[in-house]
Amino acid sequence: MIAVKLKKHGYKAGTYHAGLSAEVRQKNQEQFIRDRIHIIVATIAFGMGIDKPDVRLVIHHSLPKSIEGYYQETGRAGRDGLPARCVLLFSKADVFKHNYFIEQITDSVEKEQMQYNLNQSVAYGTLSTCRRKFLLGYFNEWLEGDNCGGCDCCVVPKPLMSVKQGAKKVSATMMVDTDEMVTGSYDTALFEVLRQLRKSEAARLRVPPYIIFGDKALREMALYKPQSDDSFLGINGVGNKKLAQFGVLFMSVIASFEKARLSL
């Protein structure tokens, strides 16, 4: 249902769940990795073995069963070191549903552990103080001070839990792995041109786009606009092999883009 609604609004979205055949799941997974679709609406089984570094947003559409699971799943965002956002949506109905299933557990030790896990997830989702500090403390790590500068509780005056999204509420937002050097002033129009170039090269070579260059490299190209071998080698992730394989092509596109802009 979510994927259908996204498609109606013009988004390229796919699905991944047990109700699909293995062939369809594999196809949708490949399309996501190769940037042919931009959104996957999936169960938690998706992505366990996915090494896609440029995921910019992870949304949990219901309350996770445990902090451990939530932490692992949010870790799929921003692996390339660029800004990413993790959002948790849940309602009281989610808590009721989890409690219902916990009540069906007959083993007292397992039942107690599951209830503890759920209580911790609810505590995290309803925080009004630093979420990063809560997460680190849960895993016996510590954050100095009370403001991480990255979660919704620390960067806005009021928690986002007051913002309703239909029957759900935005209850937690975490930003991870920011890199100010390449997020503030790069040429966004040129970045999009380079993304399309990367996509076409990836299709030609039959590899995922991030194998060509990561988003961080493209943002640096859109910022510094290299026009020599030495300057291209200064881009994040570019070595002699990438220079020889893609340098002329990408620098020529950058030069053409700048020439067209100057002629306007």
C-alpha positions as CSV (number, residue, x, y, z in Angstrom):
1,M,0.0,0.0,0.0
2,I,2.8,2.5,0.9
3,A,4.7,1.7,-2.4
4,V,1.5,2.1,-4.4
5,K,0.9,5.6,-2.8
6,L,4.5,6.6,-3.5
7,K,4.2,5.6,-7.1
8,K,1.0,7.6,-7.5
9,H,2.9,10.6,-6.3
10,G,5.6,10.1,-8.9
11,Y,8.3,8.3,-6.8
12,K,10.2,5.3,-8.2
13,A,9.4,2.8,-5.4
14,G,9.6,-1.0,-5.1
15,T,8.8,-3.6,-2.5
16,Y,10.6,-6.4,-0.7
17,H,8.7,-8.9,1.5
18,A,8.0,-12.6,2.0
19,G,4.8,-12.4,-0.2
20,L,6.9,-11.9,-3.3
21,S,8.7,-14.6,-5.2
22,A,12.4,-14.9,-4.8
23,E,12.9,-13.8,-8.4
24,V,10.8,-10.6,-7.9
25,R,12.6,-9.8,-4.6
26,Q,16.0,-10.2,-6.3
27,K,14.9,-8.0,-9.2
28,N,13.7,-5.2,-6.9
29,Q,16.8,-5.5,-4.8
30,E,19.0,-5.1,-7.9
31,Q,17.0,-2.2,-9.2
32,F,17.4,-0.4,-5.9
33,I,21.2,-1.1,-5.8
34,R,21.6,0.2,-9.3
35,D,19.5,3.4,-8.7
36,R,16.7,2.3,-11.1
37,I,14.3,2.7,-8.2
38,H,14.9,5.2,-5.4
39,I,12.8,3.8,-2.6
40,I,12.3,0.3,-1.2
41,V,9.3,-0.4,1.0
42,A,10.4,-3.5,2.8
43,T,10.3,-5.8,5.9
44,I,13.3,-5.8,8.2
45,A,14.7,-8.8,6.2
46,F,15.7,-6.4,3.4
47,G,19.2,-5.0,3.4
48,M,20.9,-7.3,5.8
49,G,23.5,-8.1,3.2
50,I,23.2,-4.9,1.2
51,D,26.3,-2.8,0.8
52,K,24.8,0.4,-0.6
53,P,26.7,3.3,0.8
54,D,24.5,6.2,-0.4
55,V,21.2,5.5,1.5
56,R,20.1,9.0,2.5
57,L,16.9,8.1,4.5
58,V,15.8,5.2,6.6
59,I,12.2,5.3,7.8
60,H,10.8,2.8,10.3
61,H,7.0,2.8,9.8
62,S,6.3,1.1,13.0
63,L,7.9,0.7,16.5
64,P,10.9,-1.7,16.4
65,K,10.9,-4.7,18.7
66,S,14.3,-3.8,20.2
67,I,16.9,-1.1,20.4
68,E,19.5,-3.6,19.0
69,G,17.4,-4.2,15.9
70,Y,16.7,-0.5,15.4
71,Y,20.3,0.5,15.8
72,Q,21.4,-2.1,13.2
73,E,18.7,-1.0,10.7
74,T,19.5,2.7,11.0
75,G,23.1,1.9,10.4
76,R,22.3,1.3,6.8
77,A,22.0,5.1,6.2
78,G,25.0,7.3,5.5
79,R,27.7,4.7,5.1
80,D,29.5,7.0,2.7
81,G,30.0,9.6,5.4
82,L,27.5,12.1,3.9
83,P,24.4,13.4,5.8
84,A,21.6,10.8,6.3
85,R,18.4,10.8,8.3
86,C,16.7,8.1,10.2
87,V,13.0,8.6,11.1
88,L,10.9,6.5,13.5
89,L,7.1,6.6,13.1
90,F,4.8,4.9,15.5
91,S,1.5,5.1,17.4
92,K,-0.1,3.6,20.5
93,A,-1.5,0.9,18.2
94,D,2.0,-0.3,17.6
95,V,2.6,-0.7,21.3
96,F,-0.7,-2.5,21.7
97,K,0.2,-4.9,18.9
98,H,3.6,-5.8,20.4
99,N,2.1,-6.2,23.9
100,Y,-0.5,-8.6,22.5
101,F,2.1,-10.9,21.0
102,I,4.2,-10.7,24.1
103,E,1.2,-11.9,26.1
104,Q,1.1,-15.1,23.9
105,I,4.7,-16.1,25.0
106,T,4.6,-18.9,27.5
107,D,8.3,-18.9,28.5
108,S,8.6,-16.5,31.4
109,V,12.2,-15.6,30.8
110,E,11.7,-14.9,27.1
111,K,8.5,-13.0,27.9
112,E,10.3,-10.8,30.4
113,Q,13.1,-10.1,27.9
114,M,10.7,-9.2,25.1
115,Q,8.8,-6.8,27.4
116,Y,12.1,-5.1,28.4
117,N,13.1,-4.7,24.8
118,L,9.7,-3.2,23.9
119,N,9.8,-0.8,26.9
120,Q,13.3,0.4,25.8
121,S,12.0,1.1,22.3
122,V,9.0,3.0,23.7
123,A,11.3,5.0,25.9
124,Y,13.6,5.9,23.0
125,G,10.6,7.0,20.8
126,T,9.1,9.2,23.5
127,L,12.3,10.9,24.7
128,S,12.5,14.7,25.0
129,T,16.2,14.6,25.7
130,C,19.2,13.6,23.4
131,R,18.4,10.4,21.5
132,R,22.1,9.8,20.6
133,K,23.0,9.9,24.3
134,F,20.2,7.3,25.0
135,L,21.5,5.0,22.3
136,L,25.1,5.2,23.3
137,G,24.2,4.7,26.9
138,Y,22.2,1.6,26.0
139,F,25.3,0.1,24.6
140,N,27.5,1.2,27.5
141,E,29.1,4.1,25.6
142,W,28.9,7.7,26.7
143,L,28.4,11.1,25.2
144,E,29.8,14.1,27.0
145,G,27.3,16.9,27.4
146,D,23.6,16.8,26.8
147,N,23.4,18.0,23.1
148,C,24.7,15.8,20.3
149,G,23.7,18.4,17.6
150,G,22.3,15.7,15.4
151,C,18.9,14.4,16.7
152,D,15.6,16.2,16.6
153,C,15.6,16.8,20.4
154,C,18.9,18.6,20.1
155,V,18.5,20.6,16.9
156,V,14.9,21.9,17.2
157,P,13.2,23.6,20.1
158,K,10.4,21.0,20.3
159,P,10.4,17.2,19.6
160,L,9.0,16.2,16.3
161,M,6.6,13.8,18.1
162,S,4.0,16.6,17.9
163,V,3.9,16.4,14.1
164,K,1.2,14.0,13.0
165,Q,1.5,11.9,9.8
166,G,-1.9,10.4,9.4
167,A,-2.4,7.8,12.1
168,K,1.3,7.8,13.0
169,K,3.5,10.4,14.6
170,V,7.0,11.4,13.8
171,S,8.6,10.4,17.1
172,A,12.3,10.3,16.5
173,T,14.8,11.7,14.0
174,M,18.5,11.1,14.0
175,M,21.0,12.6,11.6
176,V,24.2,10.7,11.2
177,D,27.7,11.2,9.8
178,T,27.6,14.8,8.6
179,D,30.4,16.2,6.4
180,E,30.1,20.0,6.2
181,M,32.9,20.3,3.7
182,V,30.8,18.9,0.8
183,T,27.3,19.7,1.9
184,G,27.1,23.5,2.0
185,S,28.3,25.0,-1.3
186,Y,28.5,22.4,-4.1
187,D,26.7,23.1,-7.4
188,T,23.5,21.0,-7.1
189,A,22.7,21.3,-10.8
190,L,26.1,20.0,-11.7
191,F,25.8,17.3,-9.1
192,E,22.6,16.0,-10.8
193,V,24.3,16.0,-14.2
194,L,27.1,14.0,-12.8
195,R,24.7,11.6,-11.2
196,Q,23.0,10.9,-14.5
197,L,26.4,10.4,-16.1
198,R,27.4,8.0,-13.3
199,K,24.1,6.1,-13.8
200,S,24.6,5.7,-17.6
201,E,28.2,4.6,-17.1
202,A,27.1,2.1,-14.5
203,A,24.5,0.7,-16.8
204,R,27.1,0.4,-19.6
205,L,29.5,-1.5,-17.3
206,R,26.7,-3.4,-15.6
207,V,27.7,-2.4,-12.1
208,P,26.0,-0.4,-9.3
209,P,26.5,3.3,-9.6
210,Y,28.4,3.7,-6.4
211,I,31.1,1.4,-7.9
212,I,31.8,4.2,-10.4
213,F,31.9,7.0,-7.8
214,G,30.2,7.6,-4.5
215,D,28.0,10.6,-3.8
216,K,30.8,12.2,-1.8
217,A,33.1,12.2,-4.8
218,L,30.4,13.7,-7.1
219,R,29.7,16.4,-4.5
220,E,33.4,17.3,-4.4
221,M,33.4,17.3,-8.2
222,A,30.4,19.7,-8.2
223,L,32.2,21.8,-5.6
224,Y,35.8,22.0,-7.0
225,K,35.0,21.3,-10.7
226,P,38.4,19.7,-11.5
227,Q,39.9,20.3,-14.9
228,S,43.3,18.6,-14.6
229,D,44.6,15.2,-13.7
230,D,46.1,16.5,-10.5
231,S,42.9,18.2,-9.4
232,F,40.8,15.1,-10.3
233,L,43.1,12.9,-8.2
234,G,42.3,15.2,-5.3
235,I,38.7,14.1,-5.3
236,N,37.6,11.7,-2.6
237,G,38.0,8.1,-3.7
238,V,39.8,8.9,-7.0
239,G,43.1,7.0,-7.7
240,N,45.1,6.5,-10.8
241,K,42.7,3.7,-12.0
242,K,39.6,5.8,-11.7
243,L,41.4,8.7,-13.3
244,A,42.4,6.6,-16.3
245,Q,38.9,5.0,-16.6
246,F,36.7,8.0,-16.0
247,G,38.7,11.2,-15.7
248,V,38.4,12.5,-19.3
249,L,34.7,11.7,-19.4
250,F,33.8,13.4,-16.2
251,M,36.0,16.4,-16.6
252,S,34.7,17.0,-20.1
253,V,31.1,17.0,-18.8
254,I,32.1,19.4,-16.0
255,A,33.8,21.7,-18.6
256,S,30.8,21.5,-20.9
257,F,28.5,22.3,-18.0
258,E,30.5,25.4,-17.0
259,K,30.8,26.6,-20.6
260,A,27.0,26.3,-21.0
261,R,26.4,28.2,-17.8
262,L,28.8,31.0,-18.8
263,S,27.0,31.4,-22.2
264,L,23.7,32.0,-20.5
